[in-house]
């Protein structure tokens, strides 16, 4: 497209039909993963983990090294494990082009370690939620990157989920029949916010003649509500001016007018771009302050020669990981606990997800409606990842239906969301990120629930009916 624009001097558009869209755009890279835990037989405390993962990145190496690093960061995430040995490999193949997609490495990594936690619980004769309670992050623990978690949300999440898990298991047992078996599964999900290491964004805030404030920022929007995020953050930062939200204007995502914000990826926007907005607004407020108290008007600022537009830049206080994946790549993480309730028809192998429960710590919530939408969307994608979506056969999988996109009826109306709002010291007004957390591990909870329902353990996604039937026979 760039060449065409340069050659013609006119706007140009590349239009794919859906088959081309499937074949020419990136797909999530599959991991082939082997994980082992060593645990104390009496207490269930995990003493060591060994992992080996191979990343099928398709024909291009772009970001393959970073994606492979995600295995080191997120296999075993959520648990304080003192001894970890792992080896990840990026492999180029003639399969689909591997590209970034929601969760970027965490769904592949945490699927393996979260399913293995359930298998370990069975070997130890322990309840899978209680085994997680024994091992989840507590003060003194580090994550797989050797970094101390910034908050310790997981023990509280497990306490909240415990009675819900008990009630769900009792309900599943009571409602199972000879042909339809019901089960409940859980999984922990973790993801970091930002690009690994130092990550920056810029913004400006301008005081206008009519008393309004304009924010210039590039907070990329895939439909997730970047305007609400920018407005909510600016409104909070401008509280000293006592300015209403409808008096704040936004100039967004026009790089000829607004400064660099960086990519809308890595669940970084609320953290990194939000902090840039905060700094710009705080700098503007400082410029507006009168020595004796109160604030200058627009005309007074002009008369005083004060700049009515102030810039803000913020950089994460992070370090890039070393050759062993050790460091402090993210200053803020997201923490989640998933519970899936499923029904498995053992005559057909078809699985239906009847309810999903998610407890999320994304720091202080900026806009509840927007974050609810993020969690609902990620959970819906988790159902597709667990049960139906695939891209192996170019002909078969070249349409939305053929590739296994879930239907509306495949996503339950019964989805319960619970927030734990642990403030982040580095987040804007205590916020962390949200976008990728809901797709870190809901699929693992679904797969664990299938096993609890009928004893069929599926280790290769998706868990299509024929795979469930084959596992049942074993």
SETORFI-21339 format. One record per residue (C-alpha): x, y, z; residue in three letters. Coordinates in steps of 0.05 Angstrom, whole numbers, padded with zeros to 5 digits, always signed. Layout:
XYZALA ...
END
This chain:
+00000+00000+00000UNK +00057+00047+00017UNK +00089+00037-00051UNK +00022+00048-00086UNK +00011+00113-00048UNK +00081+00138-00066UNK +00072+00119-00139UNK +00003+00149-00148UNK +00002+00205-00097UNK -00069+00183-00080UNK -00101+00146-00021UNK -00098+00071-00033UNK -00136+00013-00001UNK -00120-00061+00001UNK -00183-00103+00002UNK -00180-00177+00021UNK -00237-00226+00013UNK -00244-00268+00076UNK -00203-00326+00049UNK -00146-00278+00035UNK -00157-00246+00103UNK -00147-00314+00136UNK -00086-00333+00094UNK -00048-00267+00092UNK -00056-00241+00163UNK -00021-00265+00226UNK -00045-00321+00271UNK -00029-00337+00343UNK +00034-00379+00344UNK +00023-00448+00374UNK +00069-00472+00429UNK +00088-00545+00437UNK +00102-00548+00511UNK +00127-00599+00562UNK +00125-00579+00636UNK +00143-00617+00699UNK +00131-00597+00772UNK +00166-00625+00833UNK +00125-00615+00896UNK +00128-00633+00970UNK +00082-00693+00978UNK +00058-00672+01047UNK +00044-00598+01035UNK +00036-00592+00960UNK +00087-00536+00957UNK +00120-00534+00888UNK +00195-00539+00895UNK +00217-00537+00823UNK +00192-00531+00751UNK +00224-00554+00686UNK +00196-00529+00620UNK +00211-00539+00547UNK +00172-00501+00494UNK +00176-00496+00419UNK +00143-00437+00385UNK +00118-00449+00314UNK +00126-00379+00287UNK +00111-00393+00214UNK +00155-00367+00158UNK +00177-00300+00188UNK +00220-00287+00250UNK +00188-00220+00267UNK +00179-00217+00343UNK +00192-00292+00348UNK +00246-00280+00400UNK +00199-00237+00443UNK +00143-00287+00438UNK +00189-00344+00459UNK +00211-00301+00519UNK +00137-00300+00540UNK +00144-00374+00555UNK +00199-00359+00605UNK +00156-00304+00636UNK +00089-00340+00641UNK +00098-00415+00645UNK +00086-00426+00719UNK +00064-00354+00729UNK +00022-00342+00791UNK +00064-00388+00835UNK +00125-00377+00878UNK +00173-00429+00850UNK +00244-00424+00875UNK +00278-00468+00822UNK +00261-00461+00748UNK +00297-00490+00689UNK +00270-00479+00620UNK +00289-00477+00546UNK +00248-00443+00493UNK +00259-00448+00418UNK +00232-00407+00361UNK +00221-00449+00299UNK +00205-00423+00229UNK +00157-00467+00189UNK +00112-00466+00128UNK +00051-00457+00172UNK +00012-00392+00183UNK +00049-00328+00197UNK +00057-00320+00273UNK +00035-00252+00298UNK +00013-00218+00362UNK -00057-00232+00387UNK -00091-00218+00453UNK -00050-00246+00511UNK +00012-00254+00467UNK +00044-00317+00493UNK +00006-00323+00559UNK -00052-00366+00532UNK -00001-00416+00505UNK +00044-00413+00566UNK -00008-00414+00621UNK -00050-00468+00588UNK +00006-00517+00600UNK +00023-00497+00671UNK -00050-00488+00694UNK -00072-00556+00667UNK -00011-00588+00699UNK -00030-00557+00767UNK -00095-00597+00763UNK -00057-00660+00745UNK -00010-00648+00803UNK -00069-00638+00850UNK -00097-00705+00830UNK -00031-00740+00842UNK -00026-00707+00911UNK -00098-00722+00928UNK -00111-00647+00937UNK -00167-00601+00916UNK -00142-00561+00855UNK -00163-00494+00884UNK -00129-00510+00950UNK -00065-00530+00915UNK -00066-00462+00881UNK -00077-00430+00950UNK -00014-00464+00976UNK +00029-00441+00918UNK +00002-00373+00894UNK +00044-00310+00902UNK +00055-00287+00973UNK +00104-00237+01003UNK +00175-00264+00993UNK +00157-00299+00927UNK +00181-00278+00858UNK +00150-00290+00790UNK +00187-00330+00736UNK +00225-00267+00717UNK +00255-00264+00787UNK +00213-00202+00802UNK +00173-00191+00866UNK +00099-00180+00849UNK +00076-00108+00861UNK +00012-00132+00895UNK -00011-00198+00925UNK -00082-00208+00900UNK -00086-00283+00890UNK -00097-00306+00962UNK -00156-00259+00968UNK -00183-00282+00901UNK -00180-00354+00923UNK -00217-00337+00988UNK -00272-00304+00947UNK -00276-00361+00898UNK -00274-00418+00949UNK -00349-00418+00967UNK -00368-00407+00895UNK -00325-00466+00873UNK -00356-00510+00927UNK -00427-00491+00907UNK -00412-00500+00833UNK -00384-00570+00845UNK -00445-00590+00885UNK -00491-00563+00830UNK -00451-00600+00776UNK -00457-00666+00814UNK -00532-00656+00826UNK -00547-00639+00753UNK -00504-00691+00718UNK -00540-00747+00682UNK -00521-00813+00650UNK -00504-00779+00585UNK -00489-00706+00604UNK -00434-00698+00655UNK -00421-00631+00688UNK -00356-00606+00718UNK -00321-00545+00745UNK -00250-00521+00731UNK -00206-00465+00755UNK -00144-00430+00730UNK -00100-00371+00749UNK -00082-00319+00695UNK -00025-00268+00697UNK -00001-00216+00648UNK +00046-00156+00649UNK +00029-00086+00625UNK +00076-00052+00575UNK +00131-00068+00526UNK +00188-00104+00560UNK +00235-00057+00595UNK +00230+00020+00591UNK +00167+00039+00554UNK +00145+00111+00540UNK +00088+00154+00516UNK +00075+00228+00508UNK +00013+00273+00511UNK -00006+00347+00515UNK -00059+00385+00553UNK -00083+00453+00530UNK -00123+00506+00567UNK -00172+00539+00519UNK -00202+00608+00515UNK -00272+00583+00533UNK -00247+00549+00597UNK -00245+00479+00567UNK -00184+00434+00565UNK -00161+00395+00504UNK -00120+00332+00509UNK -00076+00311+00451UNK -00057+00238+00454UNK -00047+00176+00411UNK -00082+00121+00451UNK -00095+00071+00395UNK -00166+00044+00393UNK -00184-00025+00368UNK -00255-00013+00393UNK -00238-00023+00466UNK -00256+00047+00488UNK -00193+00088+00485UNK -00234+00153+00485UNK -00265+00133+00552UNK -00197+00114+00579UNK -00166+00181+00559UNK -00225+00221+00583UNK -00230+00186+00650UNK -00155+00193+00663UNK -00155+00267+00644UNK -00217+00281+00685UNK -00184+00251+00747UNK -00119+00289+00734UNK -00156+00355+00725UNK -00196+00350+00790UNK -00161+00411+00821UNK -00193+00453+00766UNK -00262+00425+00783UNK -00275+00416+00709UNK -00333+00372+00685UNK -00320+00315+00637UNK -00360+00348+00582UNK -00311+00407+00585UNK -00253+00362+00566UNK -00240+00354+00491UNK -00199+00299+00459UNK -00154+00302+00398UNK -00135+00229+00388UNK -00094+00185+00342UNK -00076+00238+00291UNK +00000+00238+00291UNK +00002+00305+00256UNK -00031+00336+00317UNK -00017+00290+00377UNK +00050+00263+00401UNK +00073+00191+00400UNK +00034+00144+00445UNK +00064+00077+00423UNK +00025+00015+00401UNK -00042-00006+00431UNK -00013-00072+00452UNK +00017-00107+00513UNK -00041-00080+00556UNK +00001-00017+00561UNK -00047+00038+00542UNK -00080+00054+00609UNK -00014+00048+00645UNK +00036+00082+00598UNK -00008+00129+00556UNK -00052+00142+00617UNK +00009+00165+00657UNK +00030+00210+00600UNK -00039+00243+00603UNK -00033+00249+00678UNK +00036+00283+00673UNK +00012+00332+00619UNK -00050+00351+00660UNK -00009+00359+00724UNK +00041+00403+00687UNK -00015+00446+00660UNK -00044+00455+00729UNK +00024+00477+00756UNK +00029+00528+00700UNK -00041+00555+00717UNK -00029+00563+00792UNK -00028+00634+00819UNK +00026+00649+00871UNK -00026+00669+00922UNK -00074+00612+00907UNK -00126+00598+00854UNK -00115+00592+00779UNK -00101+00641+00722UNK -00154+00651+00669UNK -00136+00640+00596UNK -00128+00715+00585UNK -00084+00721+00647UNK -00040+00665+00625UNK -00031+00698+00557UNK -00016+00765+00590UNK +00035+00731+00636UNK +00068+00697+00577UNK +00051+00628+00605UNK +00044+00570+00557UNK -00028+00546+00553UNK -00006+00480+00523UNK +00037+00435+00567UNK +00070+00369+00548UNK +00077+00306+00589UNK +00120+00244+00580UNK +00124+00182+00623UNK +00170+00121+00620UNK +00161+00056+00658UNK +00213+00044+00714UNK +00232-00023+00685UNK +00292-00063+00662UNK +00298-00107+00601UNK +00304-00182+00616UNK +00373-00214+00611UNK +00392-00276+00571UNK +00359-00320+00624UNK +00294-00281+00623UNK +00309-00249+00690UNK +00295-00176+00706UNK +00237-00129+00719UNK +00205-00123+00651UNK +00138-00095+00676UNK +00122-00049+00734UNK +00049-00068+00735UNK +00016-00136+00724UNK -00055-00160+00719UNK -00080-00218+00761UNK -00141-00262+00750UNK -00176-00325+00774UNK -00223-00361+00727UNK -00277-00413+00741UNK -00313-00450+00685UNK -00375-00493+00692UNK -00386-00540+00634UNK -00432-00596+00610UNK -00402-00652+00568UNK -00447-00698+00527UNK -00408-00763+00531UNK -00446-00793+00473UNK -00422-00739+00425UNK -00362-00708+00461UNK -00392-00638+00453UNK -00377-00589+00509UNK -00421-00530+00529UNK -00397-00475+00575UNK -00455-00460+00622UNK -00423-00406+00666UNK -00358-00368+00672UNK -00335-00331+00735UNK -00275-00284+00734UNK -00242-00247+00792UNK -00197-00193+00764UNK -00146-00146+00795UNK -00132-00092+00744UNK -00117-00039+00796UNK -00164+00019+00805UNK -00218+00016+00752UNK -00223+00077+00706UNK -00289+00061+00673UNK -00329+00000+00696UNK -00370-00007+00632UNK -00308-00007+00588UNK -00270-00057+00632UNK -00331-00102+00637UNK -00332-00103+00561UNK -00259-00122+00558UNK -00269-00180+00606UNK -00332-00205+00571UNK -00296-00203+00504UNK -00234-00239+00527UNK -00275-00294+00561UNK -00315-00304+00498UNK -00250-00312+00459UNK -00227-00362+00511UNK -00286-00406+00495UNK -00267-00407+00421UNK -00194-00420+00439UNK -00213-00478+00484UNK -00266-00513+00442UNK -00270-00495+00369UNK -00219-00448+00337UNK -00164-00475+00292UNK -00122-00458+00232UNK -00089-00521+00204UNK -00126-00533+00138UNK -00123-00473+00091UNK -00186-00495+00053UNK -00227-00517+00114UNK -00207-00459+00158UNK -00211-00402+00108UNK -00279-00376+00133UNK -00302-00352+00201UNK -00348-00413+00209UNK -00295-00461+00183UNK -00242-00433+00230UNK -00288-00446+00289UNK -00308-00377+00312UNK -00358-00387+00369UNK -00431-00374+00356UNK -00471-00329+00402UNK -00503-00390+00434UNK -00434-00418+00451UNK -00421-00360+00499UNK -00463-00364+00563UNK -00506-00307+00586UNK -00484-00326+00656UNK -00417-00291+00665UNK -00399-00264+00734UNK -00345-00210+00740UNK -00313-00190+00806UNK -00261-00136+00815UNK -00206-00130+00867UNK -00181-00059+00861UNK -00111-00062+00891UNK -00079+00005+00876UNK -00014+00005+00835UNK +00038+00055+00858UNK +00063+00063+00786UNK -00005+00064+00753UNK -00043+00128+00737UNK -00086+00138+00799UNK -00074+00065+00817UNK -00096+00034+00751UNK -00061-00024+00717UNK -00081-00053+00649UNK -00139-00098+00629UNK -00141-00118+00555UNK -00103-00184+00555UNK -00119-00211+00624UNK -00185-00244+00606UNK -00153-00288+00553UNK -00093-00312+00594UNK -00125-00375+00622UNK -00201-00383+00615UNK -00188-00439+00565UNK -00147-00476+00617UNK -00205-00471+00666UNK -00252-00499+00612UNK -00205-00558+00597UNK -00198-00572+00672UNK -00273-00571+00678UNK -00281-00622+00622UNK -00235-00669+00660UNK -00272-00658+00725UNK -00337-00672+00688UNK -00320-00737+00653UNK -00247-00755+00661UNK -00227-00735+00590UNK -00161-00698+00591UNK -00148-00658+00527UNK -00077-00631+00520UNK -00080-00607+00447UNK -00129-00551+00433UNK -00183-00542+00411UNK -00223-00594+00450UNK -00268-00612+00392UNK -00319-00668+00405UNK -00277-00721+00371UNK -00218-00705+00416UNK -00261-00709+00478UNK -00289-00777+00455UNK -00218-00802+00441UNK -00196-00780+00510UNK -00256-00813+00542UNK -00237-00880+00511UNK -00168-00874+00543UNK 
END
